Amino acid sequence: PGTGGRFHVAALARRLKPLLTELRRDFAFDVIDAEFFFPDGPAAVALGKHFGVPVSIKARGADIHLWGQGPTRRQVRAAGQATDGMLAVSAAMKADMVALGMPEDRIMVHHTGVDATRFGTVPRAAAKAALGIAGPIVMSLGALVPRKGHDIIIDAVAALPEATLLIVGEGAERERLEAQVAALGLGERVRLLGAVPHADMGQLLPAADVMALASASEGLANAWVEALACGVPIVIPDIGGAREVLTDPAYGLIAARNPAAFAEAIGMLIAAPPAPDRVKQGAARFSWDANAAALKAHLERLVAGA
């Protein structure tokens, strides 16, 4: 941690080179696909040059908004300029990459995919019954770090006395958030559930009446689309691909990143809930099949152009 990430790329490339050399004896791979921009992306560029294959790098959010700043900014930008092709989870993410100095003509928007066999199969009543919670449930999903804004959601739910808040995630902010809950006297209405395996989220998420996430930045969060796939409307700030997802009022609301605005938006969705089947339509564009087909076509183009 003390290095600020400056040596991550060299260490990763050094570790992977012998592993990929061994792998290549039996599997003559045609392309390297880095699914996160840092340190994976710059390392993939170095490995692509070593093995003589094209490279694709995908930008998701923090890999540009966090690692694209400070001491690692130059490495991130250089990788974007040197790679054969790039993917961005949203048009907004693409714009941020271009602003960082990456070539626009090499970036394709590649929306998040959601697995319909895991999300959208459990009815809300059954999910709520499993938790034994009466009344509206608000859920906030993400690592317990300041950027995710769980503290904003806690303050918002304090103004909604009928609602229970479930926070799913783990991280360094747990102690501070627990202190906030105690100070507000919300111990009976706010639960920090810790980390939940992704395989189990399809059973837990449908219990929510609203999924609220007050992130400071996102590309296009998986949690947004997975909530919609479960028929759960979302409340999010106007960040990243928010407007690419919330194309219909039934899918949820965009709110200013403060407790009062979030409380108002959450309250509106609780008071007049959209039909779950209507909400699910918001995830239809983000299918696993569409995601896979677009990725395959992108990688084939890079291989053909190599």
C-alpha positions in Angstrom: 0.0 0.0 0.0 2.8 2.4 0.8 3.9 2.5 -2.9 0.7 4.0 -4.2 0.6 1.3 -6.8 3.6 2.5 -8.7 5.3 -0.9 -8.8 2.2 -3.1 -9.2 2.5 -3.3 -13.0 6.1 -4.5 -13.1 5.5 -7.0 -10.4 2.4 -8.4 -12.1 4.0 -8.7 -15.5 7.1 -10.4 -14.0 5.0 -12.9 -12.2 2.7 -13.7 -15.2 5.4 -14.0 -17.9 6.6 -17.5 -16.9 3.0 -18.7 -16.2 1.9 -17.6 -19.6 5.0 -19.0 -21.3 4.1 -22.4 -19.8 0.4 -22.0 -20.7 1.3 -21.1 -24.3 3.0 -24.5 -24.8 -0.5 -26.1 -24.9 -2.7 -23.2 -25.6 -1.5 -20.7 -28.3 -3.8 -17.9 -27.2 -4.6 -15.2 -29.8 -5.4 -12.2 -27.6 -5.0 -11.0 -24.0 -8.2 -9.6 -22.4 -7.5 -7.4 -19.3 -10.8 -7.0 -17.4 -9.6 -4.1 -15.2 -7.5 -1.1 -16.2 -4.9 -1.1 -13.5 -2.6 -2.8 -12.9 -4.0 -5.5 -15.3 -4.0 -3.2 -18.4 -0.4 -1.9 -18.4 0.8 -5.4 -17.5 -1.3 -6.9 -20.3 0.3 -4.4 -22.8 3.8 -5.5 -21.8 2.8 -9.2 -22.0 1.1 -8.7 -25.4 4.3 -7.2 -26.8 6.3 -10.1 -25.3 4.1 -12.8 -26.8 3.2 -11.0 -30.0 -0.6 -10.9 -29.5 -3.1 -8.0 -29.4 -4.4 -6.7 -26.1 -7.8 -5.4 -25.0 -8.3 -3.5 -21.7 -11.7 -2.9 -20.0 -12.5 0.2 -17.9 -15.1 -0.3 -15.2 -14.9 2.7 -12.8 -12.4 3.0 -10.0 -9.7 1.7 -12.3 -10.0 5.1 -14.2 -11.4 7.3 -11.5 -9.0 6.2 -8.8 -5.9 4.7 -10.5 -6.1 7.2 -13.4 -5.1 9.9 -10.9 -2.0 10.5 -8.8 1.2 8.5 -9.2 -0.3 5.8 -11.5 -2.0 8.2 -13.9 0.8 8.1 -16.4 0.8 4.2 -16.5 -2.9 4.1 -17.0 -2.9 6.7 -19.8 0.1 5.1 -21.5 -1.6 1.7 -21.5 -4.7 3.2 -23.1 -2.6 4.8 -25.8 -0.6 1.6 -26.5 -3.3 -1.1 -26.4 -5.0 -2.4 -29.5 -8.6 -1.9 -28.2 -10.5 -0.9 -25.1 -13.9 -1.5 -23.6 -15.9 0.9 -21.4 -18.9 -0.1 -19.2 -20.7 3.0 -20.2 -20.6 5.9 -22.6 -19.8 8.2 -19.7 -16.9 5.9 -18.8 -15.7 6.2 -22.4 -15.8 10.0 -22.2 -13.7 9.9 -19.0 -11.1 7.7 -20.8 -10.9 10.1 -23.7 -10.5 13.0 -21.3 -7.5 11.2 -19.8 -5.9 11.1 -23.2 -6.9 7.7 -24.6 -7.9 7.4 -28.4 -11.6 7.5 -28.8 -11.6 5.4 -31.9 -10.2 2.4 -30.0 -12.9 2.4 -27.3 -16.1 0.4 -27.5 -18.9 0.7 -25.0 -19.5 -2.7 -23.5 -22.4 -2.7 -21.1 -22.5 -4.9 -18.0 -24.2 -8.3 -18.3 -26.5 -9.8 -15.7 -27.0 -13.6 -15.3 -30.8 -14.1 -15.6 -30.5 -17.6 -14.0 -29.3 -16.0 -10.8 -31.2 -12.7 -10.7 -34.9 -12.3 -11.2 -36.1 -15.8 -10.2 -37.1 -15.2 -6.6 -40.5 -13.4 -5.9 -40.3 -10.5 -3.5 -42.7 -12.0 -1.0 -40.6 -15.1 -0.7 -37.4 -13.1 -0.3 -38.9 -10.9 2.4 -40.4 -13.9 4.3 -36.9 -15.4 4.4 -35.6 -12.3 6.2 -38.5 -12.0 8.6 -38.7 -8.2 8.2 -42.0 -6.4 8.1 -42.3 -3.2 6.2 -40.3 -1.6 3.4 -36.7 -2.7 2.9 -33.9 -0.5 1.5 -30.7 -2.2 0.4 -27.3 -0.6 -0.2 -24.6 -2.7 -1.9 -20.9 -2.2 -2.1 -17.6 -2.2 -0.2 -17.6 -0.2 3.0 -15.5 2.6 1.7 -16.2 6.3 1.7 -16.7 6.4 -2.1 -19.8 4.2 -1.9 -21.7 6.7 0.3 -23.3 4.2 2.8 -23.3 7.0 5.4 -25.6 9.0 3.1 -28.1 6.2 2.9 -28.0 5.7 6.7 -28.9 9.4 7.2 -31.6 9.1 4.5 -33.3 6.1 6.1 -33.2 7.9 9.5 -35.9 10.2 7.9 -38.0 7.2 6.8 -39.2 5.6 10.1 -41.0 2.8 8.4 -38.0 1.5 6.5 -35.3 -1.1 7.3 -31.9 -0.6 5.8 -29.7 -3.6 4.9 -26.1 -2.8 4.0 -24.3 -5.5 2.1 -20.5 -5.3 1.9 -17.4 -5.2 4.0 -14.5 -2.8 4.4 -12.6 -0.3 6.6 -15.6 1.9 7.2 -17.5 -0.7 9.2 -16.6 0.7 12.6 -17.5 4.3 11.6 -20.8 3.3 10.0 -21.7 1.2 13.1 -21.0 4.3 15.3 -23.2 6.4 13.0 -26.0 3.9 13.3 -25.7 3.9 17.1 -25.6 7.7 17.3 -28.8 8.0 15.3 -30.5 5.3 17.4 -31.1 3.1 14.4 -29.9 -0.2 15.8 -33.3 -1.8 15.2 -33.6 -0.6 11.6 -30.2 -0.7 10.1 -28.2 -4.0 9.7 -24.7 -4.3 8.3 -24.8 -7.8 6.8 -21.1 -7.9 5.9 -19.9 -9.6 2.7 -22.4 -11.8 1.0 -21.3 -14.3 -1.7 -22.3 -13.1 -5.2 -24.0 -16.5 -5.7 -26.4 -15.7 -2.8 -27.3 -12.2 -3.9 -30.1 -13.5 -6.2 -32.0 -14.7 -3.1 -31.3 -11.6 -1.0 -31.7 -8.7 -3.4 -35.3 -9.3 -4.3 -36.4 -8.7 -0.7 -35.6 -5.0 -1.2 -38.3 -2.5 -2.1 -35.5 0.0 -3.2 -31.8 -0.5 -3.8 -30.1 2.8 -3.0 -26.4 3.4 -3.7 -24.9 6.9 -3.1 -21.5 6.3 -4.8 -19.3 9.3 -5.6 -18.3 7.6 -8.8 -19.2 4.5 -10.9 -18.8 3.4 -14.4 -22.0 1.4 -14.7 -22.4 -0.6 -11.5 -23.3 -4.3 -11.6 -25.5 -3.7 -8.5 -27.7 -1.3 -10.5 -28.5 -3.8 -13.2 -28.7 -6.8 -10.9 -31.3 -4.9 -8.8 -33.4 -4.1 -11.8 -33.2 -7.7 -12.9 -34.7 -8.6 -9.6 -37.6 -6.1 -10.1 -36.1 -3.7 -7.5 -36.1 0.0 -8.5 -32.9 2.0 -7.8 -32.0 5.4 -6.4 -28.5 6.6 -7.6 -26.7 9.9 -8.2 -26.2 11.3 -11.6 -22.8 9.6 -12.1 -21.2 7.4 -14.8 -23.8 5.5 -16.8 -26.8 6.4 -14.5 -28.8 7.9 -17.3 -27.9 5.0 -19.7 -29.6 2.7 -17.1 -32.5 4.8 -15.9 -34.2 5.4 -19.2 -37.7 4.9 -17.7 -39.2 6.3 -14.4 -40.3 2.8 -13.5 -36.6 1.8 -13.2 -35.9 4.2 -10.4 -34.8 7.8 -9.7 -31.6 9.9 -9.9 -31.0 11.9 -6.7 -28.5 14.5 -5.6 -25.8 13.0 -3.4 -27.2 14.1 -0.1 -29.4 12.4 2.6 -32.4 14.7 2.0 -32.6 14.0 -1.7 -32.1 10.3 -1.2 -34.7 10.2 1.5 -37.2 11.9 -0.8 -36.5 9.6 -3.8 -36.6 6.4 -1.7 -39.8 7.6 0.0 -41.5 8.2 -3.4 -40.7 4.7 -4.6 -41.9 3.1 -1.4 -45.1 5.2 -1.5 -45.8 4.4 -5.2 -43.8 1.2 -6.1 -43.5 0.4 -9.8 -44.5 -3.2 -10.8 -41.6 -5.6 -10.5 -42.2 -7.0 -14.0 -42.0 -3.4 -15.3 -38.7 -2.8 -13.4 -37.2 -6.0 -14.8 -37.5 -4.6 -18.3 -34.8 -2.2 -17.4 -32.3 -5.0 -17.2 -33.3 -6.7 -20.5 -30.7 -4.8 -22.5 -28.0 -6.0 -20.2 -28.2 -9.7 -20.8 -25.4 -12.2 -20.4 -25.8 -13.3 -24.0 -25.6 -9.8 -25.4 -22.5 -9.1 -23.2 -20.8 -12.3 -24.4 -21.6 -11.7 -28.1 -20.2 -8.2 -28.0 -17.0 -9.2 -26.2 -16.4 -12.1 -28.7 -16.9 -9.8 -31.7 -14.6 -7.2 -30.2 -11.8 -9.7 -29.6 -12.2 -11.2 -33.0 -11.8 -7.8 -34.6 -8.5 -7.3 -32.7 -7.2 -10.7 -33.7 -8.2 -10.1 -37.4 -6.4 -6.8 -37.3 -3.2 -8.1 -35.7 
